[in-house]
């Protein structure tokens, strides 16, 4: 069981409060994974409106996470939506290294720089939105219509979704697909007893990439991040 606390719970005293609330709600004694959801902070009890922005102190927040790990309330601790630079800065001061960086990752946003950094630093990359966001109205990202993915799926006798998920798995990432369709859920699980051949895997480098989830809410003249470049440290 994993959980990422809200942007208004970055204060060191609020980090354990958020965890305890989750444990009580779930009737658990510990979480398998506890995450900093975004490297972005607002005042406690508020929303993401600009007047509520507070400069994050990620080392202090992480220190509170480490204490929960020490106490056994979080078996592993990690981050989400951290760039290579932000992850590296945290690793430089961390006593307990982040186990995971959970980020958007799929064949149309391959996170090559972050992938390489995580491999070198011993941090696991976990992919959310591994199928993009087909069917959503707020984010135009149906990667399942990408011609290269369709071509490979036809050659292998698999669905485009299975090929997209298998790509992430062969990159060494865990995947977090979402679906309410029972048949698609079954298909999404059928990605472990076959592989994409090397020659087809090489074709993924030809796919045009674009980040779908840009973190617009965190970018503002009143934010610590004035531009998307600052939020993602150039990984945009």
C-alpha positions in Angstrom: 0.0 0.0 0.0 1.4 3.4 -1.0 0.4 7.0 -0.4 1.6 10.4 -1.4 0.7 13.2 0.9 -1.0 16.4 -0.3 0.9 19.6 -1.1 -0.3 21.3 2.1 1.4 18.7 4.4 5.1 19.4 3.7 5.8 20.9 7.1 7.8 18.4 9.2 5.1 18.3 11.9 2.4 17.6 9.2 4.1 14.7 7.5 3.4 12.2 10.3 -0.1 13.6 10.8 -0.9 12.9 7.1 0.5 9.4 7.5 -1.4 8.7 10.6 -4.6 9.9 9.0 -4.0 7.5 6.1 -3.2 4.6 8.4 -6.4 5.2 10.4 -8.5 5.4 7.3 -7.0 2.2 5.9 -6.9 0.4 9.3 -3.2 -0.4 8.8 -0.2 -0.3 11.1 2.2 0.8 8.3 2.5 1.7 4.6 4.7 -0.1 2.2 5.6 3.2 0.5 5.1 6.8 1.6 5.8 9.5 -1.0 6.3 13.3 -1.4 3.7 13.7 -4.1 5.1 16.9 -5.6 8.2 19.1 -4.9 5.7 21.9 -4.3 4.1 23.3 -1.2 1.0 25.4 -0.1 -0.2 26.6 3.3 -1.8 23.9 5.4 -5.5 23.5 4.8 -5.5 25.4 1.5 -5.6 24.7 -2.2 -3.2 25.4 -5.0 -4.2 29.0 -5.5 -1.2 31.4 -5.8 -1.9 33.3 -2.6 -1.3 30.0 -0.7 2.1 29.2 -2.2 5.0 28.5 0.3 8.6 27.8 -0.7 9.2 24.1 -0.1 12.0 22.9 2.3 12.5 19.4 0.8 15.4 18.4 3.1 13.2 19.2 6.2 10.3 17.4 4.8 12.5 14.4 3.9 13.9 14.4 7.5 10.4 13.9 8.8 9.9 11.0 6.3 13.1 9.4 7.5 11.8 9.4 11.1 8.6 7.6 10.0 10.8 5.0 8.2 12.9 4.6 11.3 9.7 4.0 13.3 8.5 1.3 10.9 5.4 3.3 9.9 6.7 3.5 6.3 8.6 0.4 5.1 10.0 2.5 2.2 9.9 6.3 1.5 10.2 8.0 -1.9 9.2 10.9 -4.1 7.0 11.6 -7.1 7.4 14.1 -9.9 11.1 14.9 -9.0 13.4 15.8 -11.8 16.9 14.3 -12.0 18.3 17.5 -10.4 15.8 17.6 -7.5 16.3 13.9 -6.9 20.1 14.4 -6.9 19.8 17.3 -4.5 17.8 15.2 -2.1 20.1 12.3 -2.3 23.0 14.6 -1.4 21.4 15.3 2.0 19.3 12.2 2.7 20.2 9.7 5.4 17.7 7.2 4.0 17.8 7.3 0.2 14.5 7.6 -1.7 13.5 4.1 -2.8 11.3 5.3 -5.7 10.7 8.3 -8.0 7.2 7.9 -9.3 6.8 9.9 -12.5 4.9 10.1 -15.8 6.7 7.6 -18.1 5.5 5.9 -21.3 6.8 5.5 -24.9 5.8 9.1 -25.7 7.6 10.5 -22.7 10.5 8.1 -22.0 12.3 10.0 -19.2 15.7 8.9 -20.6 17.7 11.3 -18.5 15.9 10.4 -15.3 16.0 6.7 -16.1 19.8 6.8 -16.4 20.2 8.8 -13.3 17.9 6.5 -11.3 19.9 3.5 -12.5 23.2 5.1 -11.4 21.8 6.2 -8.0 19.9 3.0 -7.2 16.5 4.6 -7.2 13.6 2.7 -8.7 11.6 4.5 -11.4 7.9 3.8 -11.2 5.7 4.8 -14.1 2.3 6.4 -13.6 0.2 7.1 -16.7 2.1 4.3 -18.5 -0.6 4.4 -21.2 -0.8 8.2 -21.4 -4.4 9.2 -20.8 -6.7 7.8 -23.5 -10.2 8.9 -23.1 -9.5 11.9 -20.8 -10.8 15.3 -21.7 -8.3 17.3 -19.7 -5.2 15.8 -21.1 -4.8 15.0 -24.8 -2.5 12.0 -24.7 -3.7 8.9 -26.4 -0.3 7.3 -27.0 -2.1 4.1 -28.1 -2.6 5.7 -31.5 1.2 6.1 -32.0 2.0 4.4 -35.3 5.1 2.7 -34.1 3.3 1.2 -31.2 0.5 0.1 -33.4 2.9 -1.5 -35.9 4.8 -3.4 -33.2 1.5 -4.6 -31.6 0.3 -6.0 -34.9 3.6 -7.8 -35.5 3.6 -9.3 -32.0 -0.2 -10.1 -31.9 -0.6 -7.9 -28.8 -2.7 -4.8 -28.1 -1.1 -1.3 -28.2 -1.6 -1.1 -24.5 0.3 -4.3 -23.8 3.2 -3.1 -26.0 3.3 0.2 -24.2 3.3 -1.5 -20.8 5.9 -4.0 -21.9 8.2 -1.3 -23.0 8.3 0.2 -19.5 8.8 -3.2 -17.9 11.8 -3.9 -20.2 13.2 -0.6 -19.3 13.2 -1.9 -15.7 10.3 0.3 -14.5 7.2 -0.8 -12.6 3.9 0.4 -14.1 0.7 1.8 -12.6 -2.0 1.5 -15.2 -5.6 2.4 -14.5 -8.7 0.9 -16.0 -12.3 0.1 -15.0 -12.8 -2.3 -17.9 -12.4 -5.9 -16.7 -11.1 -7.2 -20.1 -8.5 -4.4 -20.3 -7.4 -5.1 -16.8 -6.8 -8.8 -17.8 -4.9 -7.6 -20.9 -2.8 -5.2 -18.8 -1.7 -8.1 -16.6 -0.6 -10.2 -19.6 2.7 -8.5 -20.1 5.2 -10.8 -18.3 5.6 -14.0 -20.4 6.8 -12.3 -23.6 9.1 -9.6 -24.7 9.7 -7.0 -27.4 12.6 -8.1 -29.6 15.6 -5.8 -29.6 15.1 -4.6 -33.2 11.6 -3.5 -32.4 12.6 -2.0 -29.1 15.1 0.2 -31.0 12.2 1.7 -32.9 10.9 3.4 -29.8 13.7 5.9 -30.0 12.0 7.3 -33.2 8.8 8.2 -31.3 8.2 12.0 -30.9 8.1 12.7 -27.2 5.9 15.1 -25.2 5.2 15.5 -21.4 1.5 15.2 -20.8 1.3 16.2 -17.2 3.2 19.5 -17.0 2.3 20.6 -13.4 0.7 23.8 -14.6 -0.8 24.4 -11.1 2.8 24.8 -9.7 4.0 27.4 -12.3 3.2 31.0 -11.5 4.9 34.3 -10.9 4.2 33.9 -7.2 5.5 30.3 -7.1 9.1 29.2 -6.5 8.8 27.8 -10.0 8.2 30.7 -12.4 8.4 28.5 -15.5 7.9 24.9 -16.5 11.7 24.8 -17.1 12.3 25.6 -13.4 9.8 23.0 -12.2 11.3 20.2 -14.2 14.8 21.6 -14.4 14.9 21.5 -18.2 13.3 18.0 -18.4 10.3 19.3 -20.3 
